[in-house]
């Protein structure tokens, strides 16, 4: 087994970079994205993408990209021509319960054959 305990014991960490929510634009002169909040994300729908494993809490931060496509497709329910791109980082691992150390995180080098 690649993951001790099998696929159901796999830990999944997800971080999403989502464009800022335009509804938070109270001060148009403020271009600092650090105080902006990301657009709403349906985390239950994101969780459905992972058919097995234990999903850790999904982290959502400001990032990604949104832009005008110049097209509205009414059949798809479009209300405007906004396209949203989300950057997703997905990491998998496992909890090594046999380790006596406090932290079980290990980093491997590809030079070592991992």
ABEGO torsion letter per residue (X at the ends): XABBGEAAABBBBBBBBBBBBAAABABAABABAAABBBBBBBAAAAAAABABEBBBBBBBBBEEBBBBAGBBBAAAGBABABBBBBBBBBBBBBBBAABABABABBBBBAAAGX
